[in-house]
Amino acid sequence: MKVAIRAMLVLAIVAVPVVIWAQTSPTPPDPATQPAAPITPPVSPAPPVPPVEDPMPMDLDGDGVVTAAEHAAGARALFDHMDANHDGRVTREEMTDFQRQVLGAAIPPVR
């Protein structure tokens, strides 16, 4: 039972940043409705959006390695999503609500 709970927690920690990222990424404008604009090179290219089934969703630059900075960014995005009232703290209620939202049910505490 503990192994299943830990596996679900790992899945939530790894998969949730990808889901959050996909939900918060802006959709590209429709070229048919946009006026022509001068072509300028981007200042800094956005990291590629990894597919949901990607085993390393935090590997933002796609080099096959998750750096400490990439991992920290993913963990921060997950924390920000769990912190519903944005007070810099995640309460038991916020964690339970997050688990229900992501997994469909709250994970019972491990004792």
Disulfide bonds with the S-S distance in Angstrom:
none
